[in-house]
């Protein structure tokens, strides 16, 4: 699964970890995150994230 980085603050969403504090279980793909989810570090939306290329 691909990781995504916040373009604003650099926080990385790793699907293997999820975002448990926001209710996203490990294994949650970025595409499956609700549209109203926000970066836990700076509060921007999914549109401000980019794929990290391996």
Predicted model as a PDB file, atoms N, CA, C, CB and O in Angstrom, pLDDT in the B-factor column:
MODEL        1                                                                  
ATOM      1  N   UNK A   1       0.838  -1.188   0.000  1.00 87.00           N  
ATOM      2  CA  UNK A   1       0.000   0.000   0.000  1.00 87.00           C  
ATOM      3  C   UNK A   1       0.877   1.244   0.000  1.00 87.00           C  
ATOM      4  CB  UNK A   1      -0.950   0.002   1.214  1.00 87.00           C  
ATOM      5  O   UNK A   1       1.917   1.289   0.657  1.00 87.00           O  
ATOM      6  N   UNK A   2       0.446   2.240  -0.738  1.00 95.00           N  
ATOM      7  CA  UNK A   2       1.227   3.463  -0.863  1.00 95.00           C  
ATOM      8  C   UNK A   2       1.036   4.362   0.360  1.00 95.00           C  
ATOM      9  CB  UNK A   2       0.836   4.213  -2.140  1.00 95.00           C  
ATOM     10  O   UNK A   2      -0.028   4.389   0.978  1.00 95.00           O  
ATOM     11  N   UNK A   3       2.096   5.092   0.687  1.00 98.00           N  
ATOM     12  CA  UNK A   3       2.050   6.081   1.758  1.00 98.00           C  
ATOM     13  C   UNK A   3       1.765   7.442   1.129  1.00 98.00           C  
ATOM     14  CB  UNK A   3       3.390   6.101   2.578  1.00 98.00           C  
ATOM     15  O   UNK A   3       2.047   7.664  -0.049  1.00 98.00           O  
ATOM     16  N   UNK A   4       1.210   8.338   1.919  1.00 98.00           N  
ATOM     17  CA  UNK A   4       0.879   9.682   1.458  1.00 98.00           C  
ATOM     18  C   UNK A   4       1.466  10.691   2.425  1.00 98.00           C  
ATOM     19  CB  UNK A   4      -0.654   9.871   1.327  1.00 98.00           C  
ATOM     20  O   UNK A   4       1.489  10.469   3.635  1.00 98.00           O  
ATOM     21  N   UNK A   5       1.948  11.822   1.870  1.00 98.00           N  
ATOM     22  CA  UNK A   5       2.543  12.867   2.698  1.00 98.00           C  
ATOM     23  C   UNK A   5       1.716  14.141   2.603  1.00 98.00           C  
ATOM     24  CB  UNK A   5       4.000  13.137   2.274  1.00 98.00           C  
ATOM     25  O   UNK A   5       1.235  14.515   1.533  1.00 98.00           O  
ATOM     26  N   UNK A   6       1.563  14.795   3.746  1.00 98.00           N  
ATOM     27  CA  UNK A   6       0.861  16.080   3.782  1.00 98.00           C  
ATOM     28  C   UNK A   6       1.765  17.135   3.149  1.00 98.00           C  
ATOM     29  CB  UNK A   6       0.470  16.479   5.253  1.00 98.00           C  
ATOM     30  O   UNK A   6       2.906  17.323   3.571  1.00 98.00           O  
ATOM     31  N   UNK A   7       1.241  17.822   2.132  1.00 98.00           N  
ATOM     32  CA  UNK A   7       2.029  18.848   1.434  1.00 98.00           C  
ATOM     33  C   UNK A   7       2.285  20.067   2.309  1.00 98.00           C  
ATOM     34  CB  UNK A   7       1.320  19.276   0.158  1.00 98.00           C  
ATOM     35  O   UNK A   7       3.187  20.856   2.025  1.00 98.00           O  
ATOM     36  N   UNK A   8       1.501  20.228   3.366  1.00 98.00           N  
ATOM     37  CA  UNK A   8       1.623  21.410   4.219  1.00 98.00           C  
ATOM     38  C   UNK A   8       2.632  21.195   5.350  1.00 98.00           C  
ATOM     39  CB  UNK A   8       0.260  21.777   4.802  1.00 98.00           C  
ATOM     40  O   UNK A   8       3.528  22.015   5.551  1.00 98.00           O  
ATOM     41  N   UNK A   9       2.483  20.082   6.090  1.00 98.00           N  
ATOM     42  CA  UNK A   9       3.327  19.907   7.283  1.00 98.00           C  
ATOM     43  C   UNK A   9       4.279  18.719   7.206  1.00 98.00           C  
ATOM     44  CB  UNK A   9       2.458  19.751   8.490  1.00 98.00           C  
ATOM     45  O   UNK A   9       5.181  18.605   8.036  1.00 98.00           O  
ATOM     46  N   UNK A  10       4.098  17.819   6.215  1.00 98.00           N  
ATOM     47  CA  UNK A  10       5.010  16.697   6.063  1.00 98.00           C  
ATOM     48  C   UNK A  10       4.618  15.441   6.828  1.00 98.00           C  
ATOM     49  CB  UNK A  10       6.351  17.110   6.487  1.00 98.00           C  
ATOM     50  O   UNK A  10       5.364  14.462   6.818  1.00 98.00           O  
ATOM     51  N   UNK A  11       3.456  15.448   7.496  1.00 98.00           N  
ATOM     52  CA  UNK A  11       2.988  14.246   8.196  1.00 98.00           C  
ATOM     53  C   UNK A  11       2.715  13.154   7.175  1.00 98.00           C  
ATOM     54  CB  UNK A  11       1.709  14.544   9.039  1.00 98.00           C  
ATOM     55  O   UNK A  11       2.170  13.421   6.105  1.00 98.00           O  
ATOM     56  N   UNK A  12       3.092  11.929   7.503  1.00 98.00           N  
ATOM     57  CA  UNK A  12       2.933  10.820   6.568  1.00 98.00           C  
ATOM     58  C   UNK A  12       1.820   9.894   7.027  1.00 98.00           C  
ATOM     59  CB  UNK A  12       4.245  10.042   6.423  1.00 98.00           C  
ATOM     60  O   UNK A  12       1.803   9.430   8.167  1.00 98.00           O  
ATOM     61  N   UNK A  13       0.884   9.633   6.107  1.00 98.00           N  
ATOM     62  CA  UNK A  13      -0.150   8.633   6.356  1.00 98.00           C  
ATOM     63  C   UNK A  13       0.358   7.298   5.837  1.00 98.00           C  
ATOM     64  CB  UNK A  13      -1.507   9.026   5.678  1.00 98.00           C  
ATOM     65  O   UNK A  13       0.606   7.130   4.643  1.00 98.00           O  
ATOM     66  N   UNK A  14       0.507   6.350   6.757  1.00 98.00           N  
ATOM     67  CA  UNK A  14       0.943   4.997   6.418  1.00 98.00           C  
ATOM     68  C   UNK A  14      -0.259   4.080   6.614  1.00 98.00           C  
ATOM     69  CB  UNK A  14       2.175   4.536   7.301  1.00 98.00           C  
ATOM     70  O   UNK A  14      -0.706   3.895   7.746  1.00 98.00           O  
ATOM     71  N   UNK A  15      -0.793   3.501   5.538  1.00 97.00           N  
ATOM     72  CA  UNK A  15      -1.971   2.651   5.659  1.00 97.00           C  
ATOM     73  C   UNK A  15      -1.778   1.447   6.579  1.00 97.00           C  
ATOM     74  CB  UNK A  15      -2.374   2.175   4.309  1.00 97.00           C  
ATOM     75  O   UNK A  15      -2.751   0.940   7.137  1.00 97.00           O  
ATOM     76  N   UNK A  16      -0.547   0.987   6.743  1.00 97.00           N  
ATOM     77  CA  UNK A  16      -0.301  -0.142   7.635  1.00 97.00           C  
ATOM     78  C   UNK A  16      -0.529   0.248   9.093  1.00 97.00           C  
ATOM     79  CB  UNK A  16       1.124  -0.667   7.448  1.00 97.00           C  
ATOM     80  O   UNK A  16      -0.823  -0.604   9.931  1.00 97.00           O  
ATOM     81  N   UNK A  17      -0.394   1.539   9.389  1.00 98.00           N  
ATOM     82  CA  UNK A  17      -0.600   2.057  10.750  1.00 98.00           C  
ATOM     83  C   UNK A  17      -1.994   2.655  10.891  1.00 98.00           C  
ATOM     84  CB  UNK A  17       0.468   3.116  11.099  1.00 98.00           C  
ATOM     85  O   UNK A  17      -2.619   2.543  11.946  1.00 98.00           O  
ATOM     86  N   UNK A  18      -2.479   3.289   9.829  1.00 98.00           N  
ATOM     87  CA  UNK A  18      -3.761   3.993   9.895  1.00 98.00           C  
ATOM     88  C   UNK A  18      -3.623   5.287  10.682  1.00 98.00           C  
ATOM     89  CB  UNK A  18      -4.838   3.099  10.531  1.00 98.00           C  
ATOM     90  O   UNK A  18      -2.535   5.854  10.785  1.00 98.00           O  
ATOM     91  N   UNK A  19      -4.732   5.742  11.233  1.00 97.00           N  
ATOM     92  CA  UNK A  19      -4.737   6.925  12.106  1.00 97.00           C  
ATOM     93  C   UNK A  19      -5.709   6.616  13.239  1.00 97.00           C  
ATOM     94  CB  UNK A  19      -5.153   8.256  11.317  1.00 97.00           C  
ATOM     95  O   UNK A  19      -6.823   7.140  13.275  1.00 97.00           O  
ATOM     96  N   UNK A  20      -5.273   5.751  14.174  1.00 96.00           N  
ATOM     97  CA  UNK A  20      -6.183   5.293  15.232  1.00 96.00           C  
ATOM     98  C   UNK A  20      -6.836   6.412  16.030  1.00 96.00           C  
ATOM     99  CB  UNK A  20      -5.444   4.407  16.168  1.00 96.00           C  
ATOM    100  O   UNK A  20      -7.977   6.272  16.471  1.00 96.00           O  
ATOM    101  N   UNK A  21      -6.125   7.521  16.222  1.00 95.00           N  
ATOM    102  CA  UNK A  21      -6.702   8.639  16.984  1.00 95.00           C  
ATOM    103  C   UNK A  21      -7.900   9.255  16.270  1.00 95.00           C  
ATOM    104  CB  UNK A  21      -5.644   9.712  17.230  1.00 95.00           C  
ATOM    105  O   UNK A  21      -8.752   9.880  16.902  1.00 95.00           O  
ATOM    106  N   UNK A  22      -7.963   9.077  14.944  1.00 95.00           N  
ATOM    107  CA  UNK A  22      -9.086   9.596  14.161  1.00 95.00           C  
ATOM    108  C   UNK A  22     -10.062   8.493  13.761  1.00 95.00           C  
ATOM    109  CB  UNK A  22      -8.573  10.304  12.915  1.00 95.00           C  
ATOM    110  O   UNK A  22     -10.984   8.724  12.979  1.00 95.00           O  
ATOM    111  N   UNK A  23      -9.854   7.301  14.298  1.00 96.00           N  
ATOM    112  CA  UNK A  23     -10.760   6.198  14.025  1.00 96.00           C  
ATOM    113  C   UNK A  23     -10.455   5.416  12.764  1.00 96.00           C  
ATOM    114  CB  UNK A  23     -12.125   6.710  13.943  1.00 96.00           C  
ATOM    115  O   UNK A  23     -11.298   4.649  12.298  1.00 96.00           O  
ATOM    116  N   UNK A  24      -9.256   5.594  12.197  1.00 97.00           N  
ATOM    117  CA  UNK A  24      -8.877   4.850  10.996  1.00 97.00           C  
ATOM    118  C   UNK A  24      -8.023   3.650  11.409  1.00 97.00           C  
ATOM    119  CB  UNK A  24      -8.104   5.765   9.984  1.00 97.00           C  
ATOM    120  O   UNK A  24      -6.894   3.806  11.875  1.00 97.00           O  
ATOM    121  N   UNK A  25      -8.573   2.470  11.235  1.00 98.00           N  
ATOM    122  CA  UNK A  25      -7.893   1.250  11.646  1.00 98.00           C  
ATOM    123  C   UNK A  25      -6.688   0.961  10.757  1.00 98.00           C  
ATOM    124  CB  UNK A  25      -8.860   0.071  11.618  1.00 98.00           C  
ATOM    125  O   UNK A  25      -6.655   1.379   9.599  1.00 98.00           O  
ATOM    126  N   UNK A  26      -5.697   0.245  11.296  1.00 98.00           N  
ATOM    127  CA  UNK A  26      -4.592  -0.208  10.444  1.00 98.00           C  
ATOM    128  C   UNK A  26      -5.143  -0.977   9.259  1.00 98.00           C  
ATOM    129  CB  UNK A  26      -3.598  -1.086  11.241  1.00 98.00           C  
ATOM    130  O   UNK A  26      -6.082  -1.761   9.396  1.00 98.00           O  
ATOM    131  N   UNK A  27      -4.547  -0.746   8.085  1.00 98.00           N  
ATOM    132  CA  UNK A  27      -5.001  -1.393   6.872  1.00 98.00           C  
ATOM    133  C   UNK A  27      -5.971  -0.556   6.050  1.00 98.00           C  
ATOM    134  CB  UNK A  27      -5.637  -2.680   7.215  1.00 98.00           C  
ATOM    135  O   UNK A  27      -6.396  -0.978   4.975  1.00 98.00           O  
ATOM    136  N   UNK A  28      -6.327   0.639   6.551  1.00 98.00           N  
ATOM    137  CA  UNK A  28      -7.243   1.520   5.819  1.00 98.00           C  
ATOM    138  C   UNK A  28      -6.503   2.211   4.682  1.00 98.00           C  
ATOM    139  CB  UNK A  28      -7.875   2.569   6.769  1.00 98.00           C  
ATOM    140  O   UNK A  28      -5.571   2.980   4.919  1.00 98.00           O  
ATOM    141  N   UNK A  29      -6.916   1.941   3.449  1.00 97.00           N  
ATOM    142  CA  UNK A  29      -6.308   2.588   2.290  1.00 97.00           C  
ATOM    143  C   UNK A  29      -6.662   4.072   2.294  1.00 97.00           C  
ATOM    144  CB  UNK A  29      -6.776   1.916   0.971  1.00 97.00           C  
ATOM    145  O   UNK A  29      -7.723   4.470   2.775  1.00 97.00           O  
ATOM    146  N   UNK A  30      -5.751   4.885   1.747  1.00 97.00           N  
ATOM    147  CA  UNK A  30      -5.994   6.328   1.687  1.00 97.00           C  
ATOM    148  C   UNK A  30      -7.290   6.626   0.938  1.00 97.00           C  
ATOM    149  CB  UNK A  30      -4.811   7.048   1.010  1.00 97.00           C  
ATOM    150  O   UNK A  30      -8.039   7.529   1.311  1.00 97.00           O  
ATOM    151  N   UNK A  31      -7.549   5.851  -0.133  1.00 96.00           N  
ATOM    152  CA  UNK A  31      -8.741   6.069  -0.945  1.00 96.00           C  
ATOM    153  C   UNK A  31     -10.025   5.809  -0.156  1.00 96.00           C  
ATOM    154  CB  UNK A  31      -8.701   5.178  -2.177  1.00 96.00           C  
ATOM    155  O   UNK A  31     -11.088   6.324  -0.504  1.00 96.00           O  
ATOM    156  N   UNK A  32      -9.921   5.010   0.906  1.00 97.00           N  
ATOM    157  CA  UNK A  32     -11.093   4.649   1.709  1.00 97.00           C  
ATOM    158  C   UNK A  32     -11.320   5.568   2.895  1.00 97.00           C  
ATOM    159  CB  UNK A  32     -10.958   3.244   2.200  1.00 97.00           C  
ATOM    160  O   UNK A  32     -12.298   5.409   3.626  1.00 97.00           O  
ATOM    161  N   UNK A  33     -10.423   6.532   3.095  1.00 97.00           N  
ATOM    162  CA  UNK A  33     -10.594   7.489   4.192  1.00 97.00           C  
ATOM    163  C   UNK A  33     -11.753   8.431   3.838  1.00 97.00           C  
ATOM    164  CB  UNK A  33      -9.265   8.300   4.454  1.00 97.00           C  
ATOM    165  O   UNK A  33     -11.846   8.887   2.698  1.00 97.00           O  
ATOM    166  N   UNK A  34     -12.632   8.724   4.798  1.00 96.00           N  
ATOM    167  CA  UNK A  34     -13.738   9.659   4.525  1.00 96.00           C  
ATOM    168  C   UNK A  34     -13.228  11.021   4.043  1.00 96.00           C  
ATOM    169  CB  UNK A  34     -14.597   9.846   5.787  1.00 96.00           C  
ATOM    170  O   UNK A  34     -12.163  11.482   4.453  1.00 96.00           O  
ATOM    171  N   UNK A  35     -14.013  11.653   3.161  1.00 96.00           N  
ATOM    172  CA  UNK A  35     -13.603  12.933   2.582  1.00 96.00           C  
ATOM    173  C   UNK A  35     -13.467  14.047   3.613  1.00 96.00           C  
ATOM    174  CB  UNK A  35     -14.589  13.349   1.530  1.00 96.00           C  
ATOM    175  O   UNK A  35     -12.777  15.035   3.362  1.00 96.00           O  
ATOM    176  N   UNK A  36     -14.115  13.905   4.769  1.00 97.00           N  
ATOM    177  CA  UNK A  36     -14.039  14.966   5.781  1.00 97.00           C  
ATOM    178  C   UNK A  36     -12.890  14.756   6.778  1.00 97.00           C  
ATOM    179  CB  UNK A  36     -15.358  15.050   6.536  1.00 97.00           C  
ATOM    180  O   UNK A  36     -12.746  15.519   7.733  1.00 97.00           O  
ATOM    181  N   UNK A  37     -12.073  13.715   6.550  1.00 98.00           N  
ATOM    182  CA  UNK A  37     -10.911  13.477   7.404  1.00 98.00           C  
ATOM    183  C   UNK A  37      -9.918  14.616   7.237  1.00 98.00           C  
ATOM    184  CB  UNK A  37     -10.243  12.119   7.070  1.00 98.00           C  
ATOM    185  O   UNK A  37      -9.800  15.194   6.157  1.00 98.00           O  
ATOM    186  N   UNK A  38      -9.196  14.938   8.324  1.00 98.00           N  
ATOM    187  CA  UNK A  38      -8.195  16.005   8.287  1.00 98.00           C  
ATOM    188  C   UNK A  38      -6.860  15.486   8.799  1.00 98.00           C  
ATOM    189  CB  UNK A  38      -8.656  17.219   9.122  1.00 98.00           C  
ATOM    190  O   UNK A  38      -6.807  14.567   9.617  1.00 98.00           O  
ATOM    191  N   UNK A  39      -5.787  16.085   8.307  1.00 98.00           N  
ATOM    192  CA  UNK A  39      -4.446  15.761   8.787  1.00 98.00           C  
ATOM    193  C   UNK A  39      -4.406  15.961  10.301  1.00 98.00           C  
ATOM    194  CB  UNK A  39      -3.363  16.643   8.076  1.00 98.00           C  
ATOM    195  O   UNK A  39      -4.795  17.019  10.796  1.00 98.00           O  
ATOM    196  N   UNK A  40      -3.939  14.950  11.042  1.00 97.00           N  
ATOM    197  CA  UNK A  40      -3.910  15.083  12.506  1.00 97.00           C  
ATOM    198  C   UNK A  40      -2.902  16.103  13.013  1.00 97.00           C  
ATOM    199  CB  UNK A  40      -3.607  13.756  13.124  1.00 97.00           C  
ATOM    200  O   UNK A  40      -2.977  16.519  14.169  1.00 97.00           O  
ATOM    201  N   UNK A  41      -1.969  16.510  12.175  1.00 97.00           N  
ATOM    202  CA  UNK A  41      -0.962  17.489  12.598  1.00 97.00           C  
ATOM    203  C   UNK A  41      -1.374  18.927  12.311  1.00 97.00           C  
ATOM    204  CB  UNK A  41       0.351  17.201  11.913  1.00 97.00           C  
ATOM    205  O   UNK A  41      -1.196  19.802  13.158  1.00 97.00           O  
ATOM    206  N   UNK A  42      -1.934  19.184  11.106  1.00 98.00           N  
ATOM    207  CA  UNK A  42      -2.186  20.579  10.741  1.00 98.00           C  
ATOM    208  C   UNK A  42      -3.625  20.865  10.313  1.00 98.00           C  
ATOM    209  CB  UNK A  42      -1.265  20.972   9.637  1.00 98.00           C  
ATOM    210  O   UNK A  42      -3.992  22.027  10.138  1.00 98.00           O  
ATOM    211  N   UNK A  43      -4.448  19.821  10.141  1.00 98.00           N  
ATOM    212  CA  UNK A  43      -5.862  20.035   9.899  1.00 98.00           C  
ATOM    213  C   UNK A  43      -6.291  20.230   8.455  1.00 98.00           C  
ATOM    214  CB  UNK A  43      -6.280  21.179  10.651  1.00 98.00           C  
ATOM    215  O   UNK A  43      -7.461  20.526   8.209  1.00 98.00           O  
ATOM    216  N   UNK A  44      -5.386  20.077   7.487  1.00 98.00           N  
ATOM    217  CA  UNK A  44      -5.800  20.216   6.086  1.00 98.00           C  
ATOM    218  C   UNK A  44      -6.500  18.935   5.634  1.00 98.00           C  
ATOM    219  CB  UNK A  44      -4.575  20.525   5.169  1.00 98.00           C  
ATOM    220  O   UNK A  44      -6.404  17.902   6.297  1.00 98.00           O  
ATOM    221  N   UNK A  45      -7.202  19.005   4.507  1.00 98.00           N  
ATOM    222  CA  UNK A  45      -7.944  17.870   4.000  1.00 98.00           C  
ATOM    223  C   UNK A  45      -7.119  16.955   3.117  1.00 98.00           C  
ATOM    224  CB  UNK A  45      -9.125  18.344   3.249  1.00 98.00           C  
ATOM    225  O   UNK A  45      -5.937  17.194   2.870  1.00 98.00           O  
ATOM    226  N   UNK A  46      -7.781  15.888   2.642  1.00 97.00           N  
ATOM    227  CA  UNK A  46      -7.110  14.881   1.803  1.00 97.00           C  
ATOM    228  C   UNK A  46      -6.537  15.466   0.520  1.00 97.00           C  
ATOM    229  CB  UNK A  46      -8.076  13.773   1.456  1.00 97.00           C  
ATOM    230  O   UNK A  46      -5.565  14.930  -0.012  1.00 97.00           O  
ATOM    231  N   UNK A  47      -7.113  16.551   0.010  1.00 97.00           N  
ATOM    232  CA  UNK A  47      -6.632  17.165  -1.233  1.00 97.00           C  
ATOM    233  C   UNK A  47      -5.206  17.699  -1.105  1.00 97.00           C  
ATOM    234  CB  UNK A  47      -7.563  18.293  -1.648  1.00 97.00           C  
ATOM    235  O   UNK A  47      -4.531  17.925  -2.109  1.00 97.00           O  
ATOM    236  N   UNK A  48      -4.755  17.900   0.126  1.00 98.00           N  
ATOM    237  CA  UNK A  48      -3.420  18.438   0.348  1.00 98.00           C  
ATOM    238  C   UNK A  48      -2.384  17.352   0.622  1.00 98.00           C  
ATOM    239  CB  UNK A  48      -3.448  19.410   1.495  1.00 98.00           C  
ATOM    240  O   UNK A  48      -1.330  17.631   1.194  1.00 98.00           O  
ATOM    241  N   UNK A  49      -2.677  16.115   0.218  1.00 98.00           N  
ATOM    242  CA  UNK A  49      -1.744  15.006   0.374  1.00 98.00           C  
ATOM    243  C   UNK A  49      -1.264  14.523  -0.985  1.00 98.00           C  
ATOM    244  CB  UNK A  49      -2.396  13.855   1.150  1.00 98.00           C  
ATOM    245  O   UNK A  49      -2.007  14.571  -1.966  1.00 98.00           O  
ATOM    246  N   UNK A  50      -0.028  14.060  -1.042  1.00 98.00           N  
ATOM    247  CA  UNK A  50       0.550  13.518  -2.280  1.00 98.00           C  
ATOM    248  C   UNK A  50       1.075  12.117  -2.015  1.00 98.00           C  
ATOM    249  CB  UNK A  50       1.687  14.436  -2.821  1.00 98.00           C  
ATOM    250  O   UNK A  50       1.483  11.793  -0.900  1.00 98.00           O  
ATOM    251  N   UNK A  51       1.061  11.297  -3.047  1.00 98.00           N  
ATOM    252  CA  UNK A  51       1.595   9.950  -2.965  1.00 98.00           C  
ATOM    253  C   UNK A  51       3.107  10.016  -2.810  1.00 98.00           C  
ATOM    254  CB  UNK A  51       1.206   9.126  -4.210  1.00 98.00           C  
ATOM    255  O   UNK A  51       3.779  10.809  -3.469  1.00 98.00           O  
ATOM    256  N   UNK A  52       3.636   9.162  -1.919  1.00 97.00           N  
ATOM    257  CA  UNK A  52       5.078   9.017  -1.821  1.00 97.00           C  
ATOM    258  C   UNK A  52       5.467   7.888  -2.750  1.00 97.00           C  
ATOM    259  CB  UNK A  52       5.544   8.741  -0.347  1.00 97.00           C  
ATOM    260  O   UNK A  52       5.063   6.743  -2.547  1.00 97.00           O  
ATOM    261  N   UNK A  53       6.244   8.202  -3.763  1.00 83.00           N  
ATOM    262  CA  UNK A  53       6.695   7.194  -4.717  1.00 83.00           C  
ATOM    263  C   UNK A  53       7.842   6.400  -4.131  1.00 83.00           C  
ATOM    264  CB  UNK A  53       7.116   7.842  -6.041  1.00 83.00           C  
ATOM    265  O   UNK A  53       8.779   6.970  -3.572  1.00 83.00           O  
ATOM    266  N   UNK A  54       7.771   5.085  -4.257  1.00 70.00           N  
ATOM    267  CA  UNK A  54       8.842   4.237  -3.727  1.00 70.00           C  
ATOM    268  C   UNK A  54      10.090   4.315  -4.581  1.00 70.00           C  
ATOM    269  CB  UNK A  54       8.377   2.796  -3.630  1.00 70.00           C  
ATOM    270  O   UNK A  54      11.088   3.662  -4.276  1.00 70.00           O  
TER     271      UNK A  54                                                      
ENDMDL                                                                          
END                                                                             
